[in-house]
Amino acid sequence: MSSSRFPWPDLLLTALAPMIWGSTYIVTSQLLPPDRPFTAACIRALPAGVLLLLFTSRMFRREEGRRAGGLSRFVRLLILAALNIGVFQALLFVAAYRLPGGLAAVLGSVQPLIVMLLVWAVDGVRPLAATLLSAVAGVIGMAMLLLSPQTVFDGLGIGAALLGAVCMATGVWLTRRWQMDMPVLALTGWQLLLGGLMLLPLALWVDLPLPVLTPVQWGAYAYLCVAGALVAYALWFRGLGRLPVEAAASLGLLSPLTAVLLGWVLLGQSITGVAGVGLVIVLASVFGVQWSTARRR
């Protein structure tokens, strides 16, 4: 397939998902009650899943399961919900609490490399050298953008961040590989519902109870649910069904990049020197993966 037939509109729509996720960082840190990470993740996922399933009315019937292997499909949905939502979100917040945000983002940026290794090892499709080098450059650029000599390293936090990257990468790869025979909104709703149910015990047993919420905090939680979960995950899973898996995975780098840019615009945080060069390298990495993938197709 020539680069002129590469699905660029699908790429742009899919890129909106990690950009929305990047905006949730500033919403969470500036507007939500502090020290309740699992509550925020659960409120983000569970209501969105219920709304989508009510909208699509996509439930598993016993007769349908007998005809189409519903049990197997439900097990696959459980696995995807754990990898993409439940387990991933839990590991993400463990890493966020034990590591500086910059280090957690740098470790998470290895996700496209993990996806490429899975495609190579299991599917037998070797990545182009340009694609692989672009992904490595993304990790280097993220380190230049976000790390500093004062960065504190924590073994448990590093392990959680790396395992979270493996979870998300595996979820991306399996979502593309399995090609679930479901409408994208139903697929998104089931994963958000099941992932939210996985997070619910952590929210109830680990986090402090919510205080009386202000209108601004209600609005922030609504934004996390509607934009950060319902819209973003629907666009993400739609893109995973249409894009080459390496191209989709590399778009995840746009999430911390968006968070940095919003911090610069809205909070007056500076981007100078090495950090500015790192930002350019990360953008070049994302474009490099898209270009090399389009060239291969």
N, C-alpha and C positions, 0 to 999 in steps of 0.2 A: 504494500500500500504506500503510495507516495505521500510526502509531507503535506501536499495540497488537500489530501483527503483525511488528514488527521482531524479528529473531532475537537477542534478548538473551542466551539461554543460550549460543549460539555465540560471542557477543561476549565473555562472561566467560571461556569456555574459551580463546579466542584470546589474551586479555589475559594469561593465565598464561605464555605464551611469552616476551614481552619482560621480564616480571618475573623469570623464571628466568634470562634472559640478564643481567639486572642483578645477580643474585646471583653470577654468575661473575666479576665484577670483583673482589670481595673474596676469592673463592677463589684467583684467579690471583695477586693481589698479596700475599696473606698466607701461602699454603700451597705454591705451586709453586716450583721452582727458577727463579731470576731470569734475565732476558736470553735467553729462548728462546721468543719469541712465536709463530713459525711452527710450532715443534714442538708447542706447546700447541694451536694451531688445527688442525693435522693430526691429532693424537691425538684431538681433540674430534670431528672429522668422519669420518675414514676408518673406524675400527672400527664406529662407529654405522651407517654406510652398509652395511658388510658384514653386520652382524647383521640389519638390516632386510631386506636382499635375501635372506639365507638364510631368514628367517622367512616372507617372502612368496613365495619361489621365483619371483620375477618376472624372467625373463630374456627377451631379445629373440631369437626364433627366426626363421630365414630365411623360413620359410613365412609366419609372422605378418607379417613385414615386407612381403612381397609383397602380402599381402591388405590390410593396413591402413596402408601407408605407413610402415613401421617406421624407415626411414632418416631421413625427415623428422622423425619423432617423436624419434629419437635426437639429431639436430642441435638440436632445440628443448631437449631435456634438457641438452645440453652448454651451450647459451646460458644456461639458467636456473641451472645449477650454477655457472657462472662468475660470474653477476651476484649470486646469493644467497649463495654460499659462497666459492668460490675467490678471485676477483679482489677481492670485497668484503672478505674477511678480511685479505688481504694489504695493501690500502689502509688498512684500519682500524688495523692494527698499525704501519704507517709513520706514520700520523697520531698514534697514541698515543705513539710514541717521540720524535717531533719537536715535539709540542705538549703543553701541560698538558691533563690529562684533561677539565677543564671546557670549554676552548675546542673540543676535538674533539667533545664532546657537543653543544655549541651549534651547531656547523656541521652536525652530523648531524641536528639537529632540523628542518632545512629539507626533509627527506625527504617529509613529507605534502604540502607545497606543490608539490614536483616531481611527485608522483603526480597532484595535481589539474591541473597544467598539461598533463601527458600525456593525461589523460582529456579535457580541454578541447580540446587541439590536434589529437589523433588521432581520438578517439571522438566529438568534437563535442558533449560533454555539459558545459555550463558549470556550475561549482560555484555553489552558493548563496552569497550575500554573507556569511551567518552562518558557513558552513563555512570560507570563505576567511579571514575575520577571526579565527576561532578558531584556525586553523593559524598565522597570523601572531602571535597572542598567545602561542602555545606557544613560538615562537622567542624572543620577548621575555622570557617568564617563565624560560626556560632560561638566558638570558644573565644575568638578575638572580640566579638561583639559583647559578650556577657561575662567573661571571667576577669578577675583582677587578682593582684598578689595577695589580697586580703581574703580570698575565697577559702571557706572552711570545708574540709572534707570529713565525711562521716560514713563509716563502712556500711551501716544498715541503710542509710539513706541512698547511698550509691547503688547498693544491691536492689533496693526497691525501684529506683529510677530505671536501671537497666532491665529488670524483669518487667517493668511496665512497658518499656519500649518493645520487648520481645512479645508481650501480650498483644499490643496494638498492631505490630507488624504481622503477627500470625493471624489476627482477626481480619486485617486488610487482605491478606493472601487467601484465606479460606473463603471470605465473602466473594471474592472474584472467582475462585476455583469452583465452589459449589454451585454458584448461579441458582439460588433458591427460586423455585417456581412460584413466586408470590409477587403481587404488586409492591412497588417500592415503599409505599406508605404503610402497608401492612407489615412488611419486613422490618421497617424502622420502628413501628409501634410495638411489635412483639419484643424486639431487642431492648427498647427503652423500658417496657414494662418488666421484663424478666431481670434486666440489669438493676432497675430501681428496687425490685424486691430483694435482690442480693445485698444492696446497700442499706436497706431499711434497718436490719438488726444493728449494724454499726452506728447508724444515726441515733437509734434509741438507747444503746448501751454505752457508747463511747462519748458522744457529744453531750454538752450541757443542754438543758431544755431551752427552747427559744424564748426570748423575752417578748413583751408586748411590742409588736412591730409597728413602726411608723409607716405612713403612706409611701415614703421613699423606699423603705425596705421591702414593702409589698411589691412595689414596682420593679425593684431589682430582682426579686425572686421570679416575678412574672417574666422578666426579660430572659433570665437564665432558662426558664422552662420553654417559652415560646420560641425565642430566637436561638438560644444556646443549645437546645435539644431538638425540639420539634422541627424547626426549619433547617438547622445546620446538619443534623444527622440525616434528614430526608435527602438533602442535596448530596451529602457524603456517600450514602449508600447508592443513590442513583448514579453518581459518578463511578463508583467501584464496579458497577455493572456495565459501564460503557467505555471506560478508559483502560489502557494498559496499566497493569498493577504498579509498575515502577513509577510511571508518571503520576498516578494518584498518590502514592506514598510520599513522593518528594514534596507534594503540596503541603504536607504537615509542617514543614519548616516555616510556612507563612504564619502559623499561630504565634510562636514567641516573637517573630518579627513584627507582627501587628501590635502585640503588647508593648514592645519597645517603642514603636512609633507613636502609639497613643500616650504612653508615658511622657514622651518628648513634647507632644502637642498640648496635652491637657494638664500635665503635672509639672512641666518645666524641667524635666530631666534632660541631661545633656548627652549628646552623642558626638564625641570628638575623637580625633587621632585614630588610634588602632581600632576603636569601636566602630568608627565610621567606615573604615576599610573592611572590617568584618561584615557590616551590613551589606555593603556592595557585593562581597564574595558570596554571601548567602543568597542574595537575589540572583546572581550569576549562576549559582549552583542549581536553583530551581529551574531557571530558563535552560540551562545546559542539559538537564535530565529530559525536559520536554522536547528540546530540539533533537537530541540523540535518539529518543524513543520514536519521534515522528520520522526521522531519517531511516530507522530500522524498518518501520512499518511500510 
